[in-house]
Amino acid sequence: MEGNKKKTLNGRERTFLWITIPIVALFFTFNTLPLIQGVIYSFTNFRGYGSYDWVGFRNYIDLFRDSRVGASYLFTFKLAVVTTIIVNVISLLLAMALNSKIKYKGFLRGMYFLPNVLGGLVVGYIFNYFFTYILPEVVRMMGFEGNSMLADSKTAWLAIAIVCAWQSIAMNTIIYISGLQTVPVDVYEAGSIDGATGWSKFWNLTFPLILPFFTINLVLCMKNFLMVFDQIMSLTKGGPAQSTESISYLIYNNGMSGGQFGFQSANAVLFFVVIVLISVLQMGFLGKKEEQL
């Protein structure tokens, strides 16, 4: 008889339930539902307004034939790979410096974290002014021809990489500092006895122990830089000559105002799959490295 009794929720469980239901409802409404709608629209010729027809997989086939889409993928991957390397190298060096026994460590950590607090568009517009007016003037004062980095297709992507790295280094540095603080002092003492110094000390003792934090930073960096949008919007708007058009910006620009809502929805679905695959591959590869160490 006792087994047939219905289980009733106590006050604490009901409270958790009432807190969870609105959150799940909001997540479904503003995240899951638009995702489902986007997948549906990717099989249509929807222009963002009016009626539409089903076109099957034509949008996905056309993605691989569109040279503009291909160029945006190449640019985005180039930017993501280069910026990820720059950010993680500089962040790790800064973390090791800020984790050492120096004065005003707390103040310096706060100063280094400041760029992460600022919005991407705000930072982009500030650097836009810097690259357009201030830097060329400084270069001219040094006796060279001063042109804006943003006006040249060969240097515009580098300017975007600088801005992305400047803003992202802060968070990665904090994560690396957290990882360095988990390394036991006994490990360094034992390493010193064995004669480990300098690079060998870092490579054989420090890095294997902070590899999980390196994995987190690498995956997050790659994902964030593949999805770069704010910096493109505020610095170049995809120019000059569409040379800095990222995938996210192309999806937004042509999907919202270019009458390619269905086509760019297919691009967004493909891009989502690509990001998931890259993240899974990164986690799998680096996870195996962690197990080996």
C-alpha positions as CSV (number, residue, x, y, z in Angstrom):
1,M,0.0,0.0,0.0
2,E,2.8,2.4,0.9
3,G,4.4,1.8,-2.5
4,N,1.2,3.1,-4.2
5,K,1.2,6.4,-2.4
6,K,1.9,9.4,-4.6
7,K,5.0,11.3,-3.8
8,T,4.2,14.9,-2.8
9,L,6.7,17.7,-3.2
10,N,7.8,19.5,0.0
11,G,8.1,23.3,0.2
12,R,11.7,23.4,-0.8
13,E,11.2,21.2,-3.9
14,R,8.2,23.3,-4.9
15,T,10.2,26.4,-4.6
16,F,12.9,25.0,-6.9
17,L,10.2,23.9,-9.3
18,W,8.7,27.4,-9.5
19,I,12.1,28.9,-10.0
20,T,13.0,26.4,-12.8
21,I,9.8,26.6,-14.8
22,P,10.1,30.3,-15.8
23,I,13.8,29.9,-16.7
24,V,13.1,26.8,-18.9
25,A,10.2,28.7,-20.5
26,L,12.3,31.7,-21.3
27,F,15.2,29.6,-22.6
28,F,12.8,27.7,-24.9
29,T,11.1,30.9,-26.1
30,F,14.3,32.9,-26.9
31,N,16.8,30.2,-27.6
32,T,15.3,26.8,-28.7
33,L,12.3,28.1,-30.6
34,P,14.3,30.6,-32.8
35,L,16.8,27.7,-33.4
36,I,14.0,25.5,-34.6
37,Q,12.5,28.3,-36.8
38,G,16.0,29.0,-38.3
39,V,16.4,25.3,-39.3
40,I,12.9,25.3,-40.9
41,Y,13.6,28.6,-42.8
42,S,16.9,27.1,-44.1
43,F,14.8,24.8,-46.3
44,T,12.9,27.7,-47.9
45,N,13.5,30.8,-50.0
46,F,12.2,33.1,-47.3
47,R,13.4,36.7,-47.8
48,G,12.5,37.8,-44.3
49,Y,9.0,39.0,-45.2
50,G,6.1,37.8,-47.3
51,S,5.4,34.3,-48.5
52,Y,8.0,31.6,-49.2
53,D,8.4,28.2,-50.9
54,W,10.1,25.1,-49.8
55,V,13.4,24.5,-51.7
56,G,14.7,21.4,-49.9
57,F,18.5,21.3,-49.7
58,R,19.1,23.8,-52.4
59,N,20.3,26.5,-50.0
60,Y,22.9,24.1,-48.5
61,I,24.1,23.1,-52.0
62,D,24.4,26.7,-53.0
63,L,26.5,27.5,-49.9
64,F,29.3,25.4,-51.3
65,R,29.0,27.1,-54.7
66,D,29.0,30.7,-53.3
67,S,32.5,32.2,-53.5
68,R,31.5,35.0,-51.0
69,V,30.5,32.4,-48.4
70,G,33.8,30.5,-49.0
71,A,35.8,33.7,-48.6
72,S,34.1,34.5,-45.3
73,Y,34.8,31.1,-43.9
74,L,38.5,31.3,-44.9
75,F,38.8,34.8,-43.3
76,T,37.0,33.7,-40.2
77,F,39.2,30.6,-39.7
78,K,42.4,32.6,-40.3
79,L,41.4,35.3,-37.8
80,A,40.3,32.7,-35.2
81,V,43.5,30.6,-35.4
82,V,45.9,33.5,-35.4
83,T,44.1,35.4,-32.6
84,T,43.7,32.2,-30.5
85,I,47.4,31.6,-30.6
86,I,48.2,35.3,-29.8
87,V,45.8,35.4,-26.9
88,N,46.8,32.2,-25.2
89,V,50.6,32.9,-25.5
90,I,50.3,36.5,-24.1
91,S,47.7,35.4,-21.4
92,L,49.9,32.6,-20.1
93,L,52.9,34.9,-19.9
94,L,50.9,37.6,-18.1
95,A,49.4,35.0,-15.8
96,M,52.8,33.7,-14.8
97,A,54.0,37.3,-14.2
98,L,51.0,38.2,-12.1
99,N,51.1,35.0,-10.2
100,S,54.7,35.6,-9.1
101,K,55.7,37.5,-5.9
102,I,55.3,41.1,-7.0
103,K,53.8,44.1,-5.4
104,Y,50.2,45.3,-6.2
105,K,49.2,42.0,-7.8
106,G,45.5,42.6,-7.0
107,F,45.6,46.1,-8.6
108,L,47.4,44.9,-11.7
109,R,45.0,42.0,-12.1
110,G,42.1,44.4,-12.0
111,M,43.7,46.7,-14.5
112,Y,44.3,43.8,-16.9
113,F,40.7,42.7,-16.6
114,L,39.3,46.1,-17.4
115,P,39.2,45.5,-21.3
116,N,36.9,42.5,-20.7
117,V,34.3,44.7,-18.9
118,L,33.9,47.0,-21.9
119,G,31.5,46.2,-24.7
120,G,32.8,44.9,-28.0
121,L,31.1,47.7,-30.0
122,V,32.5,50.4,-27.7
123,V,36.0,49.0,-27.9
124,G,35.7,48.6,-31.7
125,Y,34.6,52.2,-32.2
126,I,37.4,53.5,-30.0
127,F,40.0,51.5,-31.9
128,N,38.4,52.6,-35.2
129,Y,39.2,56.2,-34.3
130,F,42.7,55.1,-33.2
131,F,43.5,53.2,-36.4
132,T,42.0,55.8,-38.7
133,Y,43.3,59.1,-37.2
134,I,45.8,58.7,-34.4
135,L,48.1,55.8,-35.6
136,P,48.5,57.2,-39.2
137,E,49.4,60.6,-37.7
138,V,52.0,59.0,-35.5
139,V,53.5,57.1,-38.4
140,R,53.6,60.3,-40.5
141,M,55.4,62.1,-37.7
142,M,58.1,59.4,-37.9
143,G,58.6,60.1,-41.6
144,F,56.7,57.2,-43.1
145,E,53.5,57.1,-45.2
146,G,50.7,56.9,-42.7
147,N,47.6,55.1,-44.0
148,S,44.8,53.6,-42.0
149,M,45.2,49.9,-41.3
150,L,41.5,49.5,-41.9
151,A,41.7,50.9,-45.4
152,D,44.0,48.2,-46.7
153,S,42.7,44.6,-47.2
154,K,46.2,43.3,-46.3
155,T,46.3,44.9,-42.8
156,A,42.6,45.3,-41.9
157,W,42.3,41.7,-40.7
158,L,45.4,42.3,-38.5
159,A,43.8,45.3,-36.9
160,I,40.7,43.2,-36.1
161,A,42.9,40.5,-34.6
162,I,44.6,43.1,-32.4
163,V,41.3,44.4,-31.1
164,C,39.9,40.9,-30.5
165,A,43.1,39.9,-28.6
166,W,43.3,43.1,-26.6
167,Q,39.8,42.5,-25.2
168,S,40.1,38.7,-24.8
169,I,43.4,38.4,-23.0
170,A,41.9,39.6,-19.7
171,M,39.6,36.6,-19.2
172,N,42.1,34.1,-20.3
173,T,44.7,35.6,-18.0
174,I,42.4,35.2,-15.0
175,I,41.7,31.5,-15.9
176,Y,45.4,30.8,-16.2
177,I,46.1,32.5,-12.9
178,S,43.4,30.2,-11.3
179,G,45.2,27.2,-12.9
180,L,48.6,28.3,-11.7
181,Q,47.3,28.7,-8.1
182,T,46.3,25.0,-8.1
183,V,49.8,23.8,-8.7
184,P,51.2,22.5,-5.4
185,V,54.4,24.2,-4.1
186,D,55.8,20.7,-3.4
187,V,55.9,20.0,-7.1
188,Y,58.3,22.9,-7.7
189,E,60.4,22.0,-4.7
190,A,60.8,18.4,-6.0
191,G,61.6,19.8,-9.5
192,S,64.2,22.1,-8.1
193,I,65.9,19.1,-6.4
194,D,65.9,17.3,-9.7
195,G,67.5,20.3,-11.4
196,A,64.5,21.6,-13.3
197,T,64.8,25.3,-14.1
198,G,63.5,27.8,-16.6
199,W,61.8,26.3,-19.6
200,S,62.1,22.7,-18.5
201,K,60.4,23.6,-15.2
202,F,57.5,25.2,-17.1
203,W,57.2,22.5,-19.8
204,N,57.6,19.4,-17.5
205,L,56.0,20.6,-14.3
206,T,53.7,23.7,-14.7
207,F,52.1,23.1,-18.1
208,P,51.0,19.5,-17.6
209,L,49.2,20.6,-14.3
210,I,47.4,23.5,-15.9
211,L,46.5,21.6,-19.1
212,P,42.8,21.5,-18.2
213,F,42.8,25.3,-18.0
214,F,44.6,25.5,-21.3
215,T,41.9,23.3,-22.8
216,I,39.1,25.6,-21.5
217,N,40.9,28.7,-22.9
218,L,41.6,27.1,-26.3
219,V,38.0,25.9,-26.8
220,L,36.4,29.2,-25.6
221,C,38.8,31.3,-27.7
222,M,38.3,29.4,-30.8
223,K,34.5,29.5,-30.4
224,N,34.4,33.2,-29.6
225,F,36.7,34.2,-32.5
226,L,34.8,32.1,-35.0
227,M,31.7,34.0,-34.0
228,V,33.3,37.4,-34.2
229,F,30.8,40.1,-35.0
230,D,31.0,43.2,-32.9
231,Q,34.6,44.0,-33.9
232,I,33.8,43.6,-37.6
233,M,30.7,45.7,-37.2
234,S,32.5,48.6,-35.5
235,L,35.8,48.5,-37.4
236,T,35.3,47.6,-41.1
237,K,31.7,46.4,-41.7
238,G,33.3,43.6,-43.8
239,G,35.5,45.9,-45.9
240,P,37.5,46.8,-47.7
241,A,36.1,44.9,-50.7
242,Q,34.6,42.3,-48.4
243,S,38.0,41.2,-47.3
244,T,37.1,41.1,-43.6
245,E,33.6,39.7,-43.8
246,S,33.2,37.2,-41.1
247,I,30.6,34.4,-41.2
248,S,28.5,36.0,-38.5
249,Y,28.5,39.4,-40.2
250,L,27.7,37.9,-43.5
251,I,24.7,36.0,-42.0
252,Y,23.5,39.2,-40.3
253,N,24.1,41.5,-43.2
254,N,22.7,39.5,-46.1
255,G,20.1,37.7,-44.0
256,M,18.5,40.8,-42.4
257,S,18.8,43.4,-45.1
258,G,19.9,41.5,-48.2
259,G,16.8,39.4,-48.8
260,Q,18.6,36.1,-48.2
261,F,17.0,35.1,-44.9
262,G,16.4,31.4,-45.9
263,F,19.8,31.1,-47.5
264,Q,21.7,32.7,-44.6
265,S,19.6,30.5,-42.2
266,A,21.1,27.5,-43.9
267,N,24.5,29.2,-43.5
268,A,23.8,29.7,-39.8
269,V,22.9,26.0,-39.4
270,L,26.0,24.9,-41.2
271,F,28.1,27.3,-39.1
272,F,26.6,25.9,-35.9
273,V,27.5,22.4,-36.9
274,V,31.0,23.5,-37.8
275,I,31.5,25.2,-34.4
276,V,30.2,22.1,-32.5
277,L,32.5,19.8,-34.5
278,I,35.5,21.9,-33.9
279,S,34.8,22.2,-30.1
280,V,34.2,18.4,-29.9
281,L,37.5,17.7,-31.7
282,Q,39.4,20.1,-29.5
283,M,38.0,18.6,-26.3
284,G,38.6,15.1,-27.5
285,F,42.2,15.7,-28.6
286,L,43.2,17.8,-25.5
287,G,41.3,15.4,-23.3
288,K,43.5,12.5,-24.5
289,K,46.6,14.7,-23.8
290,E,45.4,15.3,-20.3
291,E,45.0,11.6,-19.7
292,Q,48.5,10.8,-21.1
293,L,50.0,13.4,-18.7
